[in-house]
Amino acid sequence: MSDSDDDLPLSALTKEVSSKKRKREQADPEDGDDEDFEVDKKKHKKDKKNKKDKKNKKDKKHKKGKKHKKEKKNKHSRDRPKSKTKPANAKKSPSKKKGPTIKEMHALKKLEMAMKAHKWWEAEKLNEDMKWRTLEHNGVMFPPPYETHGVKLVYDGKDVDLTPEQEEIATLYAAVPLDGPQLGDPKTAKVFNKNFFADFKKALGRNHVIKKFEFCDFSKLRTHVMAEREAKKNLTKDQKEAKKAEDDAKRMVYSFAFVDGNIQKVGNVMVEPPGLFRGRGEHPKTGTLKKRVMPEQITINIGPDAPVPKCPVPGHNWGKIVHKHDVTWLATWKENVMDNTKYVWLAASSGFKGLSDMEKYEKARRLKKFIPKIRKDYEGNLVSRSIQKKQLATAMWVIDRLALRVGNEKDDDEADTVGCCSLRVEHITVDHENNTLTMDFLGKDSMRHHQTYELEKNYGEIGMKILKNFDAFCKKKKPDTDVFDQLDVGTLNDHLKTLMPGLSAKVFRTYNASSTLEEQLEDLDHDIPDQEKLLAYNSANRKVAILCNHQRTVSKAAEASLDKLSGLVELSKRQLEELKSMRKRRKKGKDVKLKAENLTTPEEKREQAHLFLRQPSVEQVEKRIDMWLKKNRYTGVKPQK
């Protein structure tokens, strides 16, 4: 009995046992009657034969029917024209089902996503003198070495052979656009050329044939530089993508660092390439050669247990390896133009920068609690008998309300940039008739700060006290004399720290910028479309930029574009006036000027865009006026008929 028999009922088991017993009896003739056995045996054979005959007849009938069907099918197939379809028994090729296309993520993108997983604001806070526990990175990336091209510099009408170092400097000068801010402005160009040639002569040596800048002809080098630029522009899409992929692969090695076991993105991975210092505005060092930075000039900051990064320049090594836990820079060196220290930092999205920004805005948030008391304090000292207190109070008001930087003293070889404490009499204009104060000076990065403040209108009684103080501070002084001659940066900063721990002039700028942005967006409807929200934010951000004097240098292309737009505005105004004149003439039944039929140039079509092909009715002219007003609603044309 098999294991499965346990599941059968007892009656079924009894029948099965009886059946097996009967079979054994049939198989063994000694156990039963011989005659009965023989009869049963014959009967069994006969039944078996009948069953077999029936089965054979059935099979023959089935085969005959099948054969008939096959013949019928073949007959029909012979009558039909042959088709190119595959036979029924042919193997069908498996159909390829198109699934969703999965774009492979670039390794750089994967690392950036991994970096975002780290919640730096939730990390354990370290002591003030410790910024990190472990720090590991791959050093810095260097620009490729200079490749010579053999194009000659022409001096006094003759080609001159140059060494690779001399050729590189000459090519750098040839790359500076003649109509740019450096060589396009005669005043700036004079300083630029003087500084460039002084460094070029050092590379040429005393006994070189080149003696004077006026005899140097860089036209062949400029042609070569332009040809290289055009070659880069004319690369195919595939070539550009291949070049970008190659550059990304090189950059990725240096783009990330491990800080306390978390991956962080590095901000500036490339050491500055050699070039000619441009500077903003009339910088005294413009045109000076920025020399190539070598590994020996660079100090690497890593953890004591981290492997020292491999120097990527063959035959060279890092200048110094340090383990400074109290700083957040990864590498540092000094540049030769301004003798400034340059650093490699982590990116703005890193934990270091995030913590710094969070601390900056927390200070501004704390200042909000102190600001009423601070303002009451300096407003009371605006009329103090002490000149120093009066100057300190006035400077505080300027930093708070006008968002000026504090400013500091400059060396002779630095750009003459100005802040609050370094304002001179020549930068200030007091207008008693209109009660306005005008400031005109070069701010940070040589950006011009030129604004007129309506003190009485915007600041009332306090504004008039400020105007009176500036007038007194500038009286009987020479133009190059300091306005706040009883005040310096140290005194101001020391005073600010007594008002609130950690307070500086920079905190005032952050506070005022944040407050201005909040005020502009306070009444914003949250249900408006996203595009309108973006416009509102940009408008508010523009107010902050005006307050903080944030601006960009206007390029030649931007100036040309503005000139073109100004021309279109004037054209729209003139066309609108002509349409109004046409309406008057048509009301009197007089003919008007029609549009010419054969207009070819875009300028001609634009000039006559408002005219009609045939004499219009008064209603048609009025419709054209309405259309012109709607079409030109952003050009400054007022929508009055």
PyMOL commands that set and color helices and strands:
alter all, ss='L'
color gray80, all
select helices_A, chain A and resi 3-7+10-27+29-31+34-79+107-116+120-122+164-174+186-204+213-215+219-233+237-252+295-297+351-383+387-401+425-427+444-446+455-474+489-499+505-521+530-548+556-587+602-607+618-631
alter helices_A, ss='H'
color red, helices_A
select strands_A, chain A and resi 135-136+153-155+158-160+216-217+256-259+262-265+275-276+289-290+299-301+320-322+331-334+341-344+428-431+436-442+448-454
alter strands_A, ss='S'
color yellow, strands_A
deselect
rebuild
show_as cartoon
